[in-house]
Amino acid sequence: MHKKPLVSVITVCYNSAEMLKRTIKSLRLQTYSEIEYIIIDGASKDNTTQIIKENQDIINLWISEPDNGLYYAMNKGLDIASGDYLIYINAGDMFYSPDTLEKVFANHQDDVDIYYGDTMILAENQKEIGSRRLRPPKQLTKNSFRWGMTVCHQSILIKRTIAPKYNTNYRITADYDWVLTSIENAKKIVNTKLYISKFLSGGLSSKHIMKANKERFRIMCNHYGLITSLCYNFLMIFRLVFTYIKKGRL
């Protein structure tokens, strides 16, 4: 029987006290025992730190200090994590169910580098909207990400020893590069066939769609080359236009 691995759950937040409450509650409800919970706060001006202090019984490590943005904060969490696996569940995000991690590691094998699953999108009122448009592939490979981020960082657990630092040259879509690089570093990847997380719609990339698309294209070029990236972007645009025509919107 394999020993349960330690999971470092990292939450990054800034002025998001109410959303952080949801995330902490989700951690508190987890039935899995081997969790290292880390919170990285960017020196919030609301009562975020008070919420953290009120829940220190389940928080192993926390930092509240100014930083240079989301991905700098995520790197801080990576630097201090000691778990066998990492997962980022940021303020407002939640595990799908109280037994999510218990199910993920029910048949754990030590040689698995990545576990992944599906994601449920939530509205601001926490009502489930539905699954993401991009669904997890049956078997996740580097090529799966040619069509976009088919698995989001809230629903992927990566072995700490293969996890890279976030490239802070990317201000909006560094998570795309981070997951893709992790896939390239992995030898064994397992589809849990589970919903792993719930996350709020309207994230950073959706608020800066043009800049996000430019960054994604740069990332694609770095991982797949210019010609392949151009071809896949052309096909994605063609698919989108065809879908709109089919629905009578063009």
C-alpha positions in Angstrom: 0.0 0.0 0.0 1.4 3.4 -1.0 1.7 6.2 1.5 -0.6 9.1 1.0 1.3 11.9 -0.7 1.4 15.4 0.9 -0.5 17.9 -1.3 0.5 21.6 -1.1 -2.6 23.7 -1.8 -1.6 27.2 -2.6 -4.0 30.2 -2.5 -3.1 33.5 -3.9 -5.2 36.5 -3.0 -5.5 40.3 -2.8 -8.4 42.3 -1.4 -10.6 39.3 -1.7 -11.7 38.5 1.9 -15.2 37.3 1.0 -14.0 35.1 -1.8 -11.2 33.8 0.4 -13.8 32.6 3.0 -15.3 30.3 0.3 -11.9 28.9 -0.5 -10.9 28.3 3.1 -14.2 26.6 3.8 -13.6 24.3 0.8 -10.2 23.3 2.3 -11.7 22.8 5.8 -14.2 20.4 4.3 -11.7 18.2 2.6 -11.6 14.7 3.9 -8.1 14.1 2.7 -5.7 14.3 5.7 -2.3 15.1 4.0 -2.7 18.7 3.1 -0.2 21.6 3.4 -2.2 24.8 3.0 -0.4 27.9 1.9 -1.8 31.4 1.4 0.1 34.2 -0.3 -1.6 37.6 0.1 -0.4 40.7 -1.7 -0.7 43.0 1.4 -4.5 43.4 1.2 -6.1 46.5 2.5 -9.4 44.8 3.4 -9.8 42.3 6.2 -8.1 39.4 4.3 -5.4 39.0 6.9 -8.0 38.9 9.7 -9.7 36.0 7.8 -6.4 34.2 7.6 -5.6 34.6 11.3 -9.1 33.3 12.2 -8.4 30.1 10.2 -4.8 29.4 11.2 -5.7 26.0 12.5 -5.8 24.7 8.9 -3.3 27.1 7.4 0.3 25.9 7.5 2.1 28.9 6.1 1.0 32.3 5.0 2.6 35.5 3.8 1.1 39.0 3.4 3.4 41.5 1.7 3.5 43.6 -1.5 4.4 41.8 -4.7 4.7 42.5 -8.4 1.6 40.6 -9.5 -0.3 37.3 -9.6 2.5 35.1 -11.0 5.2 36.5 -8.6 2.9 35.6 -5.8 2.3 32.1 -7.2 6.1 31.7 -7.4 6.4 32.6 -3.7 4.0 29.8 -2.9 6.0 27.4 -5.0 9.2 28.4 -3.3 7.9 27.5 0.2 5.8 24.5 -0.6 7.1 21.1 0.6 4.4 18.8 -0.6 4.8 15.9 -3.0 2.2 17.6 -5.3 1.1 21.1 -5.9 -2.3 22.6 -6.8 -3.3 26.3 -7.0 -6.8 27.0 -5.6 -7.0 30.8 -5.6 -9.4 33.1 -3.7 -12.9 32.3 -4.9 -12.0 28.9 -6.3 -13.0 25.7 -4.5 -12.5 22.0 -4.7 -15.4 20.3 -6.4 -16.5 18.2 -3.4 -15.3 17.5 0.1 -13.8 14.2 -1.0 -12.1 15.4 -4.2 -8.5 14.8 -3.0 -9.5 11.6 -1.4 -10.8 10.3 -4.8 -7.8 11.7 -6.7 -5.3 9.7 -4.6 -7.5 6.6 -3.9 -5.3 4.5 -6.2 -2.1 6.6 -6.0 1.1 5.3 -7.7 4.4 7.0 -6.8 5.5 7.3 -10.4 2.6 9.6 -11.4 3.8 13.1 -12.2 0.5 14.7 -13.0 -3.1 14.1 -12.1 -5.7 16.1 -13.9 -9.5 16.5 -14.3 -12.4 18.7 -15.2 -13.5 22.1 -14.0 -16.9 23.5 -13.1 -17.5 27.3 -13.8 -19.3 29.3 -11.1 -21.2 32.6 -11.4 -20.6 35.3 -8.7 -23.5 33.9 -6.7 -21.7 30.5 -6.7 -24.3 29.0 -9.0 -22.8 26.4 -11.4 -22.8 27.6 -15.0 -21.4 24.5 -16.5 -18.1 22.9 -17.7 -15.5 24.9 -19.5 -15.7 25.1 -23.3 -12.3 23.4 -23.5 -12.7 19.9 -22.0 -9.9 17.7 -20.7 -8.6 15.2 -23.2 -8.8 11.5 -22.6 -5.0 11.5 -22.4 -3.3 14.7 -21.7 -0.1 15.4 -23.8 1.8 18.4 -25.0 -0.3 18.4 -28.2 -3.5 18.8 -26.2 -2.6 22.4 -25.5 -2.3 23.3 -29.2 -6.1 24.1 -29.1 -5.7 26.1 -25.9 -5.7 25.4 -22.2 -7.7 22.2 -22.1 -6.9 21.7 -18.4 -6.8 24.7 -16.1 -4.4 25.1 -13.2 -7.2 24.7 -10.7 -7.7 21.2 -11.9 -4.2 19.8 -12.2 -2.0 18.4 -9.5 1.7 18.5 -10.4 4.6 16.7 -8.7 6.6 19.5 -7.0 9.9 18.1 -8.3 8.9 18.7 -12.0 7.0 22.0 -11.5 8.8 25.0 -13.1 8.7 28.6 -11.9 6.0 30.8 -13.5 7.5 32.9 -16.3 6.8 36.4 -15.1 7.5 37.9 -18.5 3.9 36.8 -19.2 1.6 39.0 -17.2 -1.8 37.4 -18.1 -1.3 33.8 -19.3 1.7 32.5 -17.5 -0.4 29.6 -16.2 -0.8 28.3 -19.8 3.0 28.2 -20.1 3.4 26.7 -16.6 1.1 23.8 -17.2 2.4 23.2 -20.7 6.0 23.1 -19.4 5.0 20.8 -16.6 3.4 18.4 -19.1 6.7 18.4 -21.1 8.6 17.6 -17.9 6.2 14.7 -16.9 6.7 11.0 -17.7 3.4 9.7 -16.4 0.1 11.6 -16.5 -3.2 10.3 -15.2 -6.7 11.4 -16.0 -8.7 11.2 -12.8 -12.0 11.4 -14.8 -13.2 13.7 -12.0 -14.3 17.2 -11.6 -11.5 18.6 -9.4 -12.4 22.3 -9.0 -14.9 25.0 -9.3 -13.8 28.5 -10.3 -15.3 31.9 -10.8 -15.9 33.0 -14.4 -14.3 36.3 -15.5 -10.7 35.7 -14.7 -7.7 37.8 -15.6 -7.3 36.6 -19.2 -11.0 37.1 -19.9 -10.8 40.7 -18.8 -7.8 41.4 -21.1 -8.7 39.1 -24.0 -6.5 40.8 -26.7 -3.4 40.9 -24.6 -4.1 37.3 -23.4 -4.3 36.1 -27.0 -1.0 37.8 -27.9 0.7 36.2 -25.0 -0.7 32.8 -25.7 0.6 33.0 -29.3 4.1 33.8 -28.0 3.9 30.9 -25.7 2.7 28.6 -28.5 5.6 29.7 -30.7 8.1 28.9 -27.9 6.7 25.4 -27.4 5.5 24.4 -30.9 7.3 26.7 -33.3 5.9 29.6 -35.5 4.5 27.6 -38.4 2.5 25.1 -36.2 1.2 28.0 -34.0 0.0 29.9 -37.1 -1.8 26.9 -38.5 -3.6 26.1 -35.2 -4.6 29.7 -34.6 -6.0 29.9 -38.2 -7.9 26.6 -37.6 -9.3 28.0 -34.2 -10.5 31.2 -35.9 -12.1 29.1 -38.7 -13.9 26.9 -36.1 -15.1 29.9 -34.3 -16.5 31.6 -37.4 -18.1 28.3 -38.6 -19.8 28.0 -35.1 -21.2 31.5 -35.3 -22.5 30.9 -38.9 -24.1 27.7 -37.8 -25.9 29.4 -34.9 -27.0 32.3 -37.2 -25.0 34.9 -35.5 -23.0 36.0 -38.6 
